[in-house]
């Protein structure tokens, strides 16, 4: 998918709205659901890639040091 993250999120919101209305046939609902799952996975992948790039500054012994961002889940896996 070549759409931006924001465009993908908007498309996902539209799909959710369509599904919530309950006006689609079963076949169309399943198709929209599959499309939504695909977009959701792409958005998740984009977020995971962004998370890997994030760095934070940590004050260590009065000095600023740049470290890679780690989620709590990543810290638990490390130990």
Secondary structure, DSSP 8 states (H G I E B T S, - for coil): --S-HHHHHHHHHHHHHHHHHT-S-HHHHHHHHHHHHHHHHHHHHHHHHHHHH-EEEEEETTEEEEEE---HHHHHHH-
